Amino acid sequence: MTEAKYKKIETILKQRIIDQTYPLNSLLPKEIELAAEFNTSRPTINHAIHNLVQQGFLEQRKRLGTIVKRNKIAQEFTHVIQSYNQEMNDKGLKARTKVISFDKINPTSEIQNALNLYPSDSVFKLVRLRYVDTTPIVKVTTYIPAKLVPELDKIDFSQVSLYDELRKRNLPVTHVTRKLEVKQASSTISKTLKIKENDPVFYFHSYGYTKRDQKIEYSIATYRGDLNSFIIDLNLN
């Protein structure tokens, strides 16, 4: 048994769990069947399955078999300010961002209130879909005052971090407040995140501030409820 072989199989099985080729609570194919599929030995398959059990993707039950679980991604942005890609990379996950749209618009009353803007001001509206591997995890709509970063629309945010770009312009986000709600997925968001309509989603309103306590960002993020959990770190003095 070589490490390359079982690690490759482990990666394939994990992806099948994430993209629901193996549905939640279903039985994983038997080891002998997987050994035949991958043209390898049962000990190699067993090694790959053992690792996925340790990671929380599978659960072995006596007299029943190996059950598919869904290991949630522990999101730490509730107490750490960092980019999505950096957080996923720190967890050993492969992150990807797709820019759905990026426009300069006139702010609605909601956006005016969120960013302390006038009706005559303009904002950049950046809509992104974030993935882990090939699975959509969160849809984020972000509003940035155009007068503070007039050249922002020339940046490809499928490749770079918004926070990094703001930092380069001496406008680092140093403080964030977030409001969390749990909602049911609309038909639109269910199609975007590849979940069922009315499935639970985590719905965040976020406000980013610079070191001068100036509002620089207003974001609305919708996270899949089945694949995400959130870590709250309270420091009581």
N, C-alpha and C positions, 0 to 999 in steps of 0.2 A: 504493500500500500504506500503510495507516494502522497506527500502533502498536496502537490499540485492537483492531483486527481480528486481528492475528497473536497478540497476547497472550491474547485470548479463546480462540483455537484452541489455543494452547500449554497453557492451563489445562485445557481439556477433554481434550486428549490425555494430559496428565499424570495426570489423575484416572482415565482409562481404564486406564492402566498400573498405578496404585496399586490399583485395585479389581479388577484382573485381567480386565477386559473384553478387553484385549490381553494374553494370557498371557506369562509369562516365556519368552524365547528364540523367541517367535513373530515372524513378519514383520509389520511395520507395513503397513497398506494403502498402495498406491502413491500418489504425490503427485497424480496425475491423478484418482484415485478420491476422495481427501480434498478436492481442490479442488471436485469436483462436489458432494460432500456438504455442504460449508460455503458453497457458492455464491461462491467466491472464486478468485483467481488462483493458479497454481502457485508464483510467487515468495513469496506470502504464506504458503503452506503450508511452503515450503522454509525460510523464516525461523523459523517456529515449531518445525520439526523440528531446525534447527541449534541453537536454544537448548536443546532437550531433550537433544541430543547433548552439549553443553557441560556440562549438569547431571548427566550420567551415566545418564539414563533410556533413552537410545537409543544404538545403535552402528551406523554405516554401514559395510557391507562390500561390496567390489567384486564385481560379477557375482552378488551375492546379494540385496542390498537393505538395508533398515533393520531392525535387530533390536531387540526389546524387552529392555531390561535392568531391573534393579531397584536403584535408587539407595538404599542403606541410610542410615538416619538416624543420624548420629554422636552418640551420647549422651555427654554430658560430666559426668554426675553422679558419676562415679568420682573426680573431683578438684574439683568445684565444688558447693557446697550452694545449690541454688535450686529453685524450684517447677518442676513439669513444664511448666505453661503458659508460664512465663517462658522456659524453655529453648527450647521450640518456637517461641515468638514471636521470640526472638532469631535463629532460623534462617529466619524468614520463612514458617513453617508455621502453619496454622490448627489450634489444639488445641481439644479438647473433652473433657469428663469426664462420664461417666455413673455415678451412684451406684447400685450393685446392691443393697446393703443397708447398714444402719447400726444396730447394736444394742448394748445393754449386756449383757455376759455374765460368767460366772464363768470365770476363766482355767484353761486346761489346764496340766498340768505343764510343757509346753514354753514356754508364755507366761509362767508364773511364773518359770521360770529365765531367760528372755530379759529380763524387766523387773524382776527381783528383787522379786517380789510374794509375798504370802501367799495360801493357798487361799481365804481369806475376802474378799480384795480383788475388786473388779470392774474390768473393762476395757471400753472402747469398741472394738468391732470394726467397722471401716469398709472396705467392699469397693467398689473403683472400677474402672471400665474406661476407659482413656484412648485417645483417638483422635487421628489426624491426618486432617483432613477427615472422610471417612466410613469410614476404615479403622481397625479396632482395632489398637493397637500393643502395649499392655501391660495386664495385669490386676494390680492391687495390693490386697493385704489388709493393713491396718494396725491395730495394737493400741496403745491409749493408756491409761495408768492413769487410771481415772475419778476417783480422789481428787485428782488434780492439776488436772484441768480438768472440774469437775462439770457445767458448762453446755454442754459441747461438742456434745451431741446436738441442740442447737437450731440448729446451723449447717447451711446448705445447701452441701455440699462439691462440688456440681456447678458451683457458681459462684465459690467462693473457695478459696484455698490453705490447706491445713492448716498449713504452716509460718508463713504470715502470721498465722493465728489464734493460734498458740502464741506468736508474737512479741508480739502485742497483750496477751497475758496474762503478759508478762515471763518467758516460758519459751522463748526462742529456741533452736533447734537449732544448736549451734556446732561439733559434732563428730559424724561419722558413720563407722561401720565397716561394711564390706560383704563378704559372702562370695558368690562366684560359682560356680555349677555349670552345666554344660550337660546338659540332659535331653531325653528324648523327650516330645512332647506327649501327654497323656492324651486320652481321648475327650471328657472334659468341657472341658478347656482348648482342644482343637482346635475345638470348636463355638463357644466364647466368642471366640477370636481369629481364627476363620474360616481355619484352616489344616488340613492333613491330620493325622490321627492318626499319631503317631510322628515327625512333623517335629521338627527340633531347636528347642529354646527355651532362652533364657538365664534362669536361675533365681537370683534374688538374695535373700539374707537381709540385712536392714539394721537397724542399731541406732543410734538417734539419741540424743545426749546434750545436756543443757543446759550452760551455762557453769559450773555447779557440779558437772559430771561426773555428773549424775543422769540415769538412763535415762528418756526420755520417749516413745520410739517404738520399736516393733518391727514391721517390714514384710516381707512376702514378695511379691516382684514377679516376674511371668513375662512376659518379652519375646519377641516373635516373632523367630526366628533369621534369617528371610529379609529383614527390613526394618530391622534394628538392628545397629549396630556400636558399640564402646565405646572412648573415648579415655582412656588412662592417662597421667597427667602426673607424672613422677618428678622431684623436685628433689633432686639429690645435692649435699650440702655437703662 
